[in-house]
């Protein structure tokens, strides 16, 4: 996120820091793998914050008389099932289908996938 | 909120320690200190406080921090263990005894391009990145509110704040330690980020510190001068002043000073102390040139500051402590045990990636020193039978000759 202009005209007592080579921590033998690990951990944080918010939501619903058991036992309508499965497939395509991506093959295989360009 | 069993355990430890003569709590217990709570008005802080800790601004920011704390625990329990096993295999292949000391260059040769080993620092750093980004994004998105809060308490008490906006900050103090964006001097919310970032860090390494438990444990066990006179205390490299506040809580009649080079750090520390109702004085100054009169202090402390100093600055800071502490004063700089330039491979591995990738620029210099010897040659004598004040660190109880 870019910094806001709320600091303009205000004394913030900051000093220029010594630069650091953020992002140079390439240690898995392939920079792409390093990036993937960063993504996975960040995704985990996002997923947990979503899940925790849902736990709060369920706790509040329980206070209003809708128990977690009611949620567990809820049976979606066929229309809902259809719509949710479409959403599930969109999610799988976006998040996990790259696992099967064969656009890039090992250079040593003789078919490096770049020839099509 | 603090786990009651932990609180009781700490209080019991303090009482036991006092009874055994290891320390004096000056009539106060750790339990008494926890009664201090932050005083914030509701409109600006709808999420309220948890004892001494202001709840983070939104549930999502809080949840991400909670994730990073949990991740650290899992990382230490599972991923680091797997990496250790991989390192052991590499050592076996190379015919190196895991208990034998090796140099840093040898260690680097062994681990470079070994993903099974490097997955440990990689995941640790990825988590660290989430920690800082989550916090920095939040504070900058709400900068006006958080700056206004600090502005309101800059000149308010209890306690005082001395900032030095035109001060020349030496480069050695301007590194972005722990890959915290801006480090301790370069972001207006450095103190905020450090506080919540280290809360996650502590859970993965030493246990909960959201109520300053670790700082209060250290202070509860801190030895006092033989004549028991404690009028003035200096805590240099104080950061956001968690130890400083704990010192004032234990020694309510003493004049307590927290000193740090990071303006945003002491600014946040003062705001927090004022909101806790604790009367301490914060100054933005150098440890190696602290500006206090000769023979002024009865106790001088620091908490994990020296491994962030170059070796020559450590020596200057010790000399400065010698100057400002009175004969008989207690000097207790808490920090890691130094261990020379070589060590067993596992230890050197941790030291290497912490230095290089967690941006601890001076830690190798620190470890290469004999820290206690440096203190001993500058007018201090190590107390006999002294005990560590906090687990995991060596005893550093020195008395000014």
Interface residues (C-beta under 8 A of the other chain):
Chain A: X1 X2 X3 X4 X6 X7 X10 X11 X12 X13 X14 X15 X16 X17 X18 X20 X22 X25 X27 X28 X29 X33 X34 X37 X38 X40 X41 X42 X44 X45 X46 X48 X49 X52 X53 X56
Chain B: X59 X60 X63 X64 X66 X67 X68 X70 X71 X113 X115 X118 X119 X121 X122 X123 X125 X126 X127 X129 X130 X134 X136 X137 X140 X141 X143 X144 X147 X151 X163 X165 X169 X171 X174 X175 X176 X179 X182 X183 X185 X186 X187 X188 X190 X263 X264 X267 X284 X357 X359
